[in-house]
Amino acid sequence: MVDFQAALNPTPPTPEDEGVKENLSGSSDPTSAVATSTDRRPALRFQLDRTPPEGWDRFALSSGRYFFSTVRWTAAVAAGFGGEVLFATLMDGDEIVVAMIGTERKTIGFRMLQSFFPYGGLIGDVSRGDELLDHLLPALKERGYHSLVVEDPFCGLPERHVAQPVYGRRHVRPMEPREGPVDEAAMFRTYHKSVKKNVRRAREAGLVVTEAAAGSDVDDIYEMYRSAMERNHAPTWYPKDLFVELMHRFVPTGEVRYLVVKHDGHMIGMMAMLYSVDGAHYWMGGSSEEGLKLRVNDLLFHHAICLSAERGDRFLDLMGTGVEDTSLARFKEKWGGVSEEVLGYHLDLVPFRAKLLRLAYRIVRKGPGAWLVRKIIR
């Protein structure tokens, strides 16, 4: 596999991030196995646990990942989705060589492990990724999983395993280094004519962006998300519990910000931003019909860009877009997002069930299927 990971300055882990190792079966080392190599490199030990090996965060961050691979983030995702998290690693003694994190998802009789949210896939020496999969796939099948779903913008498809590719787009807006205070007027002049018009319209309506920091705001924030998905006839993949976990765990640290706009005392738009050391990530946005008419989404994007400039971010990651969602892609490009192809993949563990799962995914992405998901996931 090709290593295309974004550089990130390593951040030392906190003691609470280290975790205490616990094997799934409760015995001393039942999930460990020796990984053999076909190119005379040292043999590695495979390990699959609910908790990571000691030193995990140092490894994950120094390997060029955003903070989404840390123990704190993973614990929040597990609590938000209501499933277990598994850490799959190949170890050379006490050193982690290559690893993958996955979150359990159960959907209408299907059980999958998803390595995502917002980015997943291999961490570390990706050239040994196939060795990791050699051990991970049978271990997951033994535990009753039907499929492994990987959303990874940094690595290609496995070489030795038959994978079903999933194509998408990712948009990243480069941020120019600035010295001193941000000149909002100068930044505004760089926008497309239609963007300037929309932001002015929102301001003329008296709209102001603030930040939500109270748990009581989550209901309204989630309603904005649901409203946008319903308007776009799209499924709501993310449960409200996930929004709650990110509010409680990461808003106080500044690693997550919920940008919101209210009008006449009620919320009409929101944007959820995630922050790594060097950049910002647009995770989620939504608005009501009223907010859409008042161009609240443009105002929120402008505010997020100004925040990134103030932080000195090197990039604003507008994140993934489905290949079929051309309107969203155009919206991100309008804001300076540079498009690049990203490639995820499915690895079938139980072929018949995995094929049914992919078919179900296609059905629920639009129309009546998406409506059903919105009713189930709340």
N, C-alpha and C positions, 0 to 999 in steps of 0.2 A: 504494500500500500504506500501511497505517496504522502509524506508528511507536509501538510500545508497549514500548520498551526500558527495562529497569531501570537506574536511575542508578548509576554506579560512579565512584569517584574515580580519575583517571588515575594510572598508575604508570609512571615512566620506564623504558624498556627497557634491558637490559644489552647490551653490545657483541655478545655471542654470539647475542642474539636478532635482530639486524638481518638476518643472512644476506647472501649474495652472490647478486646477480641472475643467473639462468641461464635462457635461453629453451629451450623444449622442443626446437627443431630445431637449436640450436647457432649460428644466425646472429644478426646484431646485433639485429634486431627483427621477426622474421617473424610473430609472433602478434599484433602490434599492428594496430589498425584504428581508423578515426575513427568515433566514435558520433555520430549526428546526433540532434538534438532537434526535437520537433514543437511546442515552446512557446517557441522563440526563446532558450532558455538556451544557454550556451556549448557548443560541440561538445566531446566528451570522447574520449580515446584508450583503446581497449580493450587489455587485456593479460592473457595467460594463461600463468602460469609455475609451475615447481615451487618456486621460492623467491619470497618477497614483495618488493615494492618497499622501498626504504630508508625507514625511519621507520614501518614497519608497526605495531609494538607501540604506539607513541604514538597512532597513528590508531585502532587497534582498542579500546584501553582508554578513550580519551577519547570514543569514540562510544557509550559506555554498555554495553559488553560485560563479562562476567566474564573472568577470565584464560584461559578456554578458547579464546580467539581468538589467543593469543600464539604466537610461533614455537616456544617451548620445548614448550608443550602439544601443538601440532600435530605436532611431530617425534616426540613420544612416541606419539601416536595412530597415526601412519604406521608406526612400528616395531612397535607392538603388533598392528596388523591386517595388516601385511605388504603394504601397497599404497602407491602414490604419493599425495602430497597436491598439489592444484592450488589456486593463488591466482588468482581471477578479479577484475580490478579495472577500474574506469573512472577514468582519470587526467585531471586538469586541470593540465597542465604536470607539475610534480613532486609535486603534491598528489593524494592518493587521495580520491575523492568517494564512491564506493560500492563494496563488495566482497563476495565470498562465498568461503568455503573449502570444499573438498570432499575427501573421502578415497575413493580407489578401492576398490571391493569387487568381487570376482569370485566368483560363485556358480553352480556347475553350468552352465557355458556362457553365463551372463549377465554383463554388465559394466555396473556402475552407478557413478555418483559420488554419494556420500552426504554431504550437508552437515548434520552432526550430531555428536554425542558431546561433551558431553551435549546441547548446544544448537548449532544451526547457523543458516543463513539469511543474510539481508542484514545488512551492517554499514555504518554511515555514513548517507548521505542516501538513505533507503529510498524516497523519492518518485521516484528515478531507477532503481529496481530493474528495471522492465521494459526500460529501455535496456540494462542489463547483460545481462539474459536474451536480448535481441535478438542479441547477439554470442556469448554463452556457449553457447547451445544448438547452433547450427550448428558451433561449434568442437569441442564434445564429440562430436557425431555424426561429424565428420570423423576424430576420433581413435578411433572404434570403440566409443563408449559407447552403451548402449541406453536408459538412463533416468537422470534426475537426481532424487534423493530428498532432500527438504528437511524437516527437523524443526525448526521455528522457532516458539517460543511467543510471539514478540514482534510478528510481522507477519502480515498477512492473505494471501489468495491473490493471485497476479499478476492484473493487470487485462487485459493484452493477450495472454496465453498461456493455452491450455486446460490446466488442471491437474486432476489427480485428487485430491480432498481426502482426508486421513486424520485422523479426529477422535480426540481423546484427552482426558485430564484431567491437570491438574497441581495438586499440593497444596503450599501454603506455610504454614508456621506462623509468625506474627509473633512476634518476641521483644521483650519489654518492656525498655526501657533500665534498667539497674541501676547503683547506685553501691555500691562496696565489695564485700566477698566475697559469693559466691552463697550464699543461704540454701536449701540443698537440701531441708530439711524443709518450708519454706514453699512451695517449688515442688511438692513431692510432694503437698501438700494440694490443689493445683489439679487434680489428675488425676481422671479418671473412676474410679468405685469398682472396676471390673473391672481397670483398669490397676494401681491400688495393690495389689490382691490378687496379681496376677501378678508384680510386682516383688518383693513380700515373699516369695513362694514361691521365686523364684530366689535371693534372698539367704539364705533359710533352708537352701537346698541348698549353701551355701558358695560360690556362684559370684561371681567377681570379674572386672571388665573390665580388661584391660591393652592395651597397644599393641604390635603386631608391627612390628619394624624390620629384620629380617634376611631376606635373600633365601631362606633355607631355610624360612621360614614360608609362602611363596607356594603350595607344593603343598597344604598343609592349608587355606589360605584358599580356594583354587580348588575344592577338594573340597567345602567348605561351600556354595559357589555352585552347583556341579553337583548336589549333594544336594537343595537347595531347588528347582531347576528340574525335576529329575526327579520330585520329590514333587508338584509342581504341573502335571506333564505339559506343561512349557513348554520351548522351545528354548534352548540356551545360545548366545546371540548373540556373547558376548565370549570370545575365546581367552585361554588362560593367559598368552601373551606380553604381552598388554596389562596384566594384573595385575603382571607382572614389571617392565615399563617404568615404571609408575607407582610401584612400590616403589623402584626405583633412582633415579629422577629427582626425585620429589616428596615422598617420605616424609622425606628429610633436610632439606628446606626447610620442612616443616610444612604444605605445601599439600595433602597427602594424608595421611590417617591410617587405618590398618587397626586397628579396634577388635576385639579377639578375647576369647573366653572359653574357658578350658580346664577340664576336669573329669577327675579321676583320670589326669592326665598327657596327655590328648589333647584336641584342639580340638573344641568342640561348637557354636560359633557365631562369626560374624564380621559386621562392618559396615564398609564402605568409605565414608569421608567425604572430600569435596573442599571446599576453603576458598578463597573469594574475599575481597576486602578487607572487605566489609560483611556477609557472610553465609556460611552453611554449606550444603552440598548433599549429601544422602543419595544416593549413587550405587548402591550395591549391598549386599545383605545375604544371609545364608544360614545354615543351621544343619543339624545332623544330627537324626535322629529323637529321639535322647536329649535334645539341646538343646531341641527343640521341646516335649517333655514338661516340661522344667524351666523353661520360659518365658524362655529365654535372649534371645529377640528383644525382649521387653519391657524386660529389663534393659539391653540395648544401646541401645535408643531413649532410655531415661531418661538413660543416661550421655552420649549425644550431645547431648541438650538441655542438660544441665549444662555440658558443654564450650562450647556456643554461648553460654550465659549468661556464663561466665567470660571468653570472648573479647570480649564486648560486641557480638555479632552482632545485626543488625537483623531478620534472618529466618533460618529454617531451611527450606530448600527440600527438600521430600520428593519432588520431581521427578515425572516422568510416570508415568501409569497407563493402560493400555489400557481402552477403554470397556467391554470385556467382563469385565474383572477386578474385579468388584464387591467381592470379599472383601478384596483389597489396598487398594481405595479406602476401605473401612470401617475398615481397620486404621490408615491414615494419618489419617483424620478423627478416630479415637479419640484420637490424639496431638495434636490441635489443628490439623491441616492444613486450611486453607480451600481448597475445591475451585474450580478455574476451568477452563473449556474451553480447550484448545489445539488448534491446527490446523496439521498438516503437509500436504505435498502431493507428488505424483509428477508429473513432466513427461516425457512420452514422447518419446524421440528416434527410436526405431525401433518404431512402434506395435505390431506383432505380437509382437515379443519382449518389449516392456514389459508388454503385457497378460498374457503367459505368466508373467512375473516376479511380477506382482501376484497371479496365481492361485497360484503356487508359495508365496508368502508366506502366503496364507490357509491352504494345506494344511499348512505346517510349523509353524504356530503352536500346534497342538494334536495330540494323539494320535500315530499312527505317524510322521507327518512331523516332529514335535518330537523324537521318539526318534532319527530319522535324523540331525537336526542335532546332537544331543548326541553322537552317535558320530563325526561328521565334525569338529566344532569342539572342540578340546581345548587 
